[in-house]
């Protein structure tokens, strides 16, 4: 097992420069390197392949069938990791988008009260909770470390991978040029809330369709059966003539 881990580490080390995977892991909220993710993925796939091949061989399966089943199991194990990561990215992005209007409105009110952008971000990060607030905490931490607020916000937008967050960050970076940044932030918060409301309505409509399809089928099937009985009797009578 130790040798397998060493081989997996060498193979996965090639993926350390995979910027896309690093962005997906960050978007899923995982504090995990690409090489660590690929190592676990590789080990599980190889373990699934060996276990499936052993079981099929003990069951008396033909060698080609055992090999095919083992490869299929390993591929499924490999794909499960990708599917779980994609699902986590999608779920986290949805939560972030839902929280953004509230956080944006809060920052807009703080800016309207005369607070600086850095102070408003720090206050919003301290008073709120959730994925969006965690992103603001990283922004303020980076700013405290000497990074400019524009760069820290751009890093947050890249890590979030959300179009709404990028638009919001784009508005915030205008603080040094715009005369009324609070109004712009409030307008963006209103736009984000309307977009979140539109997506909520779409989800409700899709769920209604998912409910009505089985209900409609359940209502039509008994009627179709009742119509089929006399029709089949008529066919038998016609065949007897």
TORKOL-4160 file (C-alpha; in steps of 0.2 Angstrom, whole numbers, padded with zeros to 4 digits, m for minus):
241
<pt num="1" X="0000" Y="0000" Z="0000"/>
<pt num="2" X="0015" Y="0012" Z="0004"/>
<pt num="3" X="0022" Y="0009" Z="m0013"/>
<pt num="4" X="0005" Y="0012" Z="m0021"/>
<pt num="5" X="0004" Y="0029" Z="m0012"/>
<pt num="6" X="0022" Y="0033" Z="m0018"/>
<pt num="7" X="0017" Y="0029" Z="m0036"/>
<pt num="8" X="0001" Y="0039" Z="m0035"/>
<pt num="9" X="0010" Y="0054" Z="m0028"/>
<pt num="10" X="0022" Y="0054" Z="m0042"/>
<pt num="11" X="0008" Y="0052" Z="m0055"/>
<pt num="12" X="m0002" Y="0066" Z="m0046"/>
<pt num="13" X="0013" Y="0078" Z="m0045"/>
<pt num="14" X="0011" Y="0081" Z="m0063"/>
<pt num="15" X="m0006" Y="0089" Z="m0060"/>
<pt num="16" X="0000" Y="0102" Z="m0047"/>
<pt num="17" X="0001" Y="0114" Z="m0062"/>
<pt num="18" X="m0017" Y="0111" Z="m0066"/>
<pt num="19" X="m0025" Y="0128" Z="m0064"/>
<pt num="20" X="m0042" Y="0122" Z="m0069"/>
<pt num="21" X="m0043" Y="0109" Z="m0056"/>
<pt num="22" X="m0036" Y="0121" Z="m0043"/>
<pt num="23" X="m0050" Y="0133" Z="m0047"/>
<pt num="24" X="m0063" Y="0119" Z="m0046"/>
<pt num="25" X="m0056" Y="0114" Z="m0029"/>
<pt num="26" X="m0056" Y="0132" Z="m0023"/>
<pt num="27" X="m0074" Y="0134" Z="m0029"/>
<pt num="28" X="m0079" Y="0119" Z="m0020"/>
<pt num="29" X="m0072" Y="0126" Z="m0004"/>
<pt num="30" X="m0059" Y="0112" Z="m0002"/>
<pt num="31" X="m0042" Y="0116" Z="0006"/>
<pt num="32" X="m0034" Y="0103" Z="m0005"/>
<pt num="33" X="m0021" Y="0103" Z="m0018"/>
<pt num="34" X="m0023" Y="0096" Z="m0036"/>
<pt num="35" X="m0010" Y="0083" Z="m0032"/>
<pt num="36" X="m0019" Y="0077" Z="m0016"/>
<pt num="37" X="m0035" Y="0076" Z="m0025"/>
<pt num="38" X="m0028" Y="0066" Z="m0040"/>
<pt num="39" X="m0018" Y="0055" Z="m0028"/>
<pt num="40" X="m0034" Y="0050" Z="m0018"/>
<pt num="41" X="m0043" Y="0048" Z="m0035"/>
<pt num="42" X="m0030" Y="0037" Z="m0042"/>
<pt num="43" X="m0028" Y="0026" Z="m0026"/>
<pt num="44" X="m0047" Y="0023" Z="m0026"/>
<pt num="45" X="m0048" Y="0019" Z="m0044"/>
<pt num="46" X="m0034" Y="0006" Z="m0043"/>
<pt num="47" X="m0041" Y="m0001" Z="m0027"/>
<pt num="48" X="m0058" Y="m0003" Z="m0036"/>
<pt num="49" X="m0050" Y="m0011" Z="m0051"/>
<pt num="50" X="m0040" Y="m0024" Z="m0040"/>
<pt num="51" X="m0055" Y="m0028" Z="m0029"/>
<pt num="52" X="m0067" Y="m0031" Z="m0044"/>
<pt num="53" X="m0055" Y="m0041" Z="m0054"/>
<pt num="54" X="m0052" Y="m0052" Z="m0038"/>
<pt num="55" X="m0070" Y="m0055" Z="m0035"/>
<pt num="56" X="m0074" Y="m0059" Z="m0053"/>
<pt num="57" X="m0060" Y="m0071" Z="m0054"/>
<pt num="58" X="m0066" Y="m0080" Z="m0038"/>
<pt num="59" X="m0083" Y="m0081" Z="m0046"/>
<pt num="60" X="m0076" Y="m0090" Z="m0061"/>
<pt num="61" X="m0078" Y="m0076" Z="m0074"/>
<pt num="62" X="m0069" Y="m0077" Z="m0090"/>
<pt num="63" X="m0052" Y="m0067" Z="m0090"/>
<pt num="64" X="m0058" Y="m0055" Z="m0103"/>
<pt num="65" X="m0075" Y="m0052" Z="m0094"/>
<pt num="66" X="m0066" Y="m0050" Z="m0077"/>
<pt num="67" X="m0054" Y="m0037" Z="m0085"/>
<pt num="68" X="m0068" Y="m0028" Z="m0093"/>
<pt num="69" X="m0078" Y="m0027" Z="m0077"/>
<pt num="70" X="m0063" Y="m0021" Z="m0067"/>
<pt num="71" X="m0059" Y="m0007" Z="m0079"/>
<pt num="72" X="m0077" Y="m0002" Z="m0079"/>
<pt num="73" X="m0077" Y="m0002" Z="m0060"/>
<pt num="74" X="m0061" Y="0008" Z="m0060"/>
<pt num="75" X="m0068" Y="0021" Z="m0072"/>
<pt num="76" X="m0084" Y="0023" Z="m0062"/>
<pt num="77" X="m0074" Y="0026" Z="m0046"/>
<pt num="78" X="m0063" Y="0039" Z="m0055"/>
<pt num="79" X="m0079" Y="0047" Z="m0062"/>
<pt num="80" X="m0087" Y="0048" Z="m0045"/>
<pt num="81" X="m0073" Y="0060" Z="m0038"/>
<pt num="82" X="m0076" Y="0071" Z="m0053"/>
<pt num="83" X="m0095" Y="0071" Z="m0051"/>
<pt num="84" X="m0094" Y="0075" Z="m0032"/>
<pt num="85" X="m0082" Y="0089" Z="m0035"/>
<pt num="86" X="m0093" Y="0097" Z="m0049"/>
<pt num="87" X="m0109" Y="0095" Z="m0037"/>
<pt num="88" X="m0100" Y="0104" Z="m0023"/>
<pt num="89" X="m0094" Y="0118" Z="m0035"/>
<pt num="90" X="m0112" Y="0120" Z="m0041"/>
<pt num="91" X="m0120" Y="0119" Z="m0024"/>
<pt num="92" X="m0107" Y="0132" Z="m0016"/>
<pt num="93" X="m0109" Y="0144" Z="m0031"/>
<pt num="94" X="m0128" Y="0143" Z="m0029"/>
<pt num="95" X="m0127" Y="0147" Z="m0010"/>
<pt num="96" X="m0115" Y="0161" Z="m0014"/>
<pt num="97" X="m0126" Y="0169" Z="m0027"/>
<pt num="98" X="m0141" Y="0168" Z="m0015"/>
<pt num="99" X="m0131" Y="0176" Z="m0001"/>
<pt num="100" X="m0124" Y="0190" Z="m0012"/>
<pt num="101" X="m0139" Y="0202" Z="m0012"/>
<pt num="102" X="m0140" Y="0203" Z="0007"/>
<pt num="103" X="m0121" Y="0206" Z="0009"/>
<pt num="104" X="m0121" Y="0219" Z="m0005"/>
<pt num="105" X="m0135" Y="0228" Z="0002"/>
<pt num="106" X="m0126" Y="0228" Z="0019"/>
<pt num="107" X="m0110" Y="0235" Z="0011"/>
<pt num="108" X="m0120" Y="0248" Z="0002"/>
<pt num="109" X="m0128" Y="0255" Z="0018"/>
<pt num="110" X="m0111" Y="0255" Z="0026"/>
<pt num="111" X="m0103" Y="0265" Z="0012"/>
<pt num="112" X="m0118" Y="0277" Z="0012"/>
<pt num="113" X="m0115" Y="0280" Z="0030"/>
<pt num="114" X="m0097" Y="0287" Z="0026"/>
<pt num="115" X="m0087" Y="0271" Z="0029"/>
<pt num="116" X="m0072" Y="0267" Z="0018"/>
<pt num="117" X="m0073" Y="0252" Z="0007"/>
<pt num="118" X="m0060" Y="0243" Z="0017"/>
<pt num="119" X="m0069" Y="0247" Z="0033"/>
<pt num="120" X="m0086" Y="0242" Z="0025"/>
<pt num="121" X="m0079" Y="0225" Z="0019"/>
<pt num="122" X="m0072" Y="0222" Z="0036"/>
<pt num="123" X="m0088" Y="0226" Z="0045"/>
<pt num="124" X="m0098" Y="0215" Z="0033"/>
<pt num="125" X="m0086" Y="0201" Z="0036"/>
<pt num="126" X="m0087" Y="0202" Z="0055"/>
<pt num="127" X="m0106" Y="0204" Z="0056"/>
<pt num="128" X="m0112" Y="0191" Z="0043"/>
<pt num="129" X="m0110" Y="0172" Z="0041"/>
<pt num="130" X="m0110" Y="0161" Z="0026"/>
<pt num="131" X="m0100" Y="0157" Z="0011"/>
<pt num="132" X="m0100" Y="0175" Z="0005"/>
<pt num="133" X="m0094" Y="0182" Z="0022"/>
<pt num="134" X="m0080" Y="0169" Z="0022"/>
<pt num="135" X="m0074" Y="0176" Z="0005"/>
<pt num="136" X="m0075" Y="0194" Z="0012"/>
<pt num="137" X="m0065" Y="0188" Z="0027"/>
<pt num="138" X="m0051" Y="0182" Z="0016"/>
<pt num="139" X="m0052" Y="0198" Z="0006"/>
<pt num="140" X="m0049" Y="0208" Z="0022"/>
<pt num="141" X="m0036" Y="0196" Z="0028"/>
<pt num="142" X="m0026" Y="0199" Z="0012"/>
<pt num="143" X="m0028" Y="0218" Z="0013"/>
<pt num="144" X="m0021" Y="0217" Z="0031"/>
<pt num="145" X="m0006" Y="0208" Z="0024"/>
<pt num="146" X="m0002" Y="0222" Z="0012"/>
<pt num="147" X="m0012" Y="0217" Z="m0003"/>
<pt num="148" X="m0022" Y="0231" Z="m0011"/>
<pt num="149" X="m0041" Y="0230" Z="m0010"/>
<pt num="150" X="m0043" Y="0229" Z="m0028"/>
<pt num="151" X="m0032" Y="0214" Z="m0030"/>
<pt num="152" X="m0039" Y="0205" Z="m0015"/>
<pt num="153" X="m0057" Y="0207" Z="m0022"/>
<pt num="154" X="m0051" Y="0201" Z="m0039"/>
<pt num="155" X="m0044" Y="0185" Z="m0031"/>
<pt num="156" X="m0061" Y="0183" Z="m0022"/>
<pt num="157" X="m0070" Y="0184" Z="m0039"/>
<pt num="158" X="m0059" Y="0172" Z="m0047"/>
<pt num="159" X="m0060" Y="0159" Z="m0033"/>
<pt num="160" X="m0079" Y="0161" Z="m0032"/>
<pt num="161" X="m0081" Y="0158" Z="m0051"/>
<pt num="162" X="m0098" Y="0167" Z="m0051"/>
<pt num="163" X="m0103" Y="0180" Z="m0064"/>
<pt num="164" X="m0113" Y="0189" Z="m0050"/>
<pt num="165" X="m0098" Y="0191" Z="m0039"/>
<pt num="166" X="m0087" Y="0197" Z="m0053"/>
<pt num="167" X="m0100" Y="0211" Z="m0057"/>
<pt num="168" X="m0101" Y="0216" Z="m0039"/>
<pt num="169" X="m0082" Y="0216" Z="m0038"/>
<pt num="170" X="m0081" Y="0227" Z="m0053"/>
<pt num="171" X="m0093" Y="0239" Z="m0045"/>
<pt num="172" X="m0083" Y="0240" Z="m0029"/>
<pt num="173" X="m0067" Y="0243" Z="m0038"/>
<pt num="174" X="m0074" Y="0259" Z="m0045"/>
<pt num="175" X="m0073" Y="0266" Z="m0027"/>
<pt num="176" X="m0058" Y="0278" Z="m0031"/>
<pt num="177" X="m0066" Y="0284" Z="m0047"/>
<pt num="178" X="m0085" Y="0285" Z="m0044"/>
<pt num="179" X="m0092" Y="0300" Z="m0033"/>
<pt num="180" X="m0107" Y="0290" Z="m0027"/>
<pt num="181" X="m0101" Y="0272" Z="m0025"/>
<pt num="182" X="m0114" Y="0268" Z="m0012"/>
<pt num="183" X="m0128" Y="0271" Z="m0025"/>
<pt num="184" X="m0119" Y="0260" Z="m0037"/>
<pt num="185" X="m0117" Y="0246" Z="m0025"/>
<pt num="186" X="m0135" Y="0247" Z="m0020"/>
<pt num="187" X="m0141" Y="0246" Z="m0038"/>
<pt num="188" X="m0130" Y="0231" Z="m0040"/>
<pt num="189" X="m0138" Y="0223" Z="m0025"/>
<pt num="190" X="m0155" Y="0226" Z="m0031"/>
<pt num="191" X="m0150" Y="0218" Z="m0048"/>
<pt num="192" X="m0143" Y="0203" Z="m0039"/>
<pt num="193" X="m0159" Y="0201" Z="m0029"/>
<pt num="194" X="m0170" Y="0202" Z="m0045"/>
<pt num="195" X="m0158" Y="0189" Z="m0053"/>
<pt num="196" X="m0160" Y="0178" Z="m0038"/>
<pt num="197" X="m0179" Y="0180" Z="m0038"/>
<pt num="198" X="m0179" Y="0175" Z="m0056"/>
<pt num="199" X="m0169" Y="0159" Z="m0053"/>
<pt num="200" X="m0180" Y="0155" Z="m0038"/>
<pt num="201" X="m0196" Y="0156" Z="m0050"/>
<pt num="202" X="m0188" Y="0145" Z="m0063"/>
<pt num="203" X="m0184" Y="0132" Z="m0050"/>
<pt num="204" X="m0202" Y="0132" Z="m0043"/>
<pt num="205" X="m0208" Y="0130" Z="m0061"/>
<pt num="206" X="m0197" Y="0116" Z="m0064"/>
<pt num="207" X="m0202" Y="0107" Z="m0048"/>
<pt num="208" X="m0220" Y="0110" Z="m0053"/>
<pt num="209" X="m0217" Y="0101" Z="m0070"/>
<pt num="210" X="m0209" Y="0087" Z="m0061"/>
<pt num="211" X="m0224" Y="0085" Z="m0050"/>
<pt num="212" X="m0237" Y="0086" Z="m0063"/>
<pt num="213" X="m0229" Y="0074" Z="m0075"/>
<pt num="214" X="m0231" Y="0058" Z="m0064"/>
<pt num="215" X="m0248" Y="0065" Z="m0058"/>
<pt num="216" X="m0254" Y="0066" Z="m0076"/>
<pt num="217" X="m0247" Y="0049" Z="m0081"/>
<pt num="218" X="m0255" Y="0041" Z="m0065"/>
<pt num="219" X="m0272" Y="0049" Z="m0071"/>
<pt num="220" X="m0271" Y="0044" Z="m0089"/>
<pt num="221" X="m0265" Y="0026" Z="m0086"/>
<pt num="222" X="m0281" Y="0019" Z="m0078"/>
<pt num="223" X="m0292" Y="0027" Z="m0091"/>
<pt num="224" X="m0281" Y="0019" Z="m0105"/>
<pt num="225" X="m0283" Y="0002" Z="m0096"/>
<pt num="226" X="m0302" Y="0004" Z="m0095"/>
<pt num="227" X="m0302" Y="0009" Z="m0114"/>
<pt num="228" X="m0291" Y="m0006" Z="m0118"/>
<pt num="229" X="m0302" Y="m0019" Z="m0111"/>
<pt num="230" X="m0317" Y="m0017" Z="m0122"/>
<pt num="231" X="m0306" Y="m0014" Z="m0137"/>
<pt num="232" X="m0297" Y="m0031" Z="m0134"/>
<pt num="233" X="m0314" Y="m0039" Z="m0132"/>
<pt num="234" X="m0320" Y="m0032" Z="m0148"/>
<pt num="235" X="m0304" Y="m0038" Z="m0157"/>
<pt num="236" X="m0307" Y="m0056" Z="m0150"/>
<pt num="237" X="m0325" Y="m0055" Z="m0156"/>
<pt num="238" X="m0320" Y="m0050" Z="m0173"/>
<pt num="239" X="m0306" Y="m0063" Z="m0174"/>
<pt num="240" X="m0319" Y="m0076" Z="m0170"/>
<pt num="241" X="m0330" Y="m0072" Z="m0185"/>
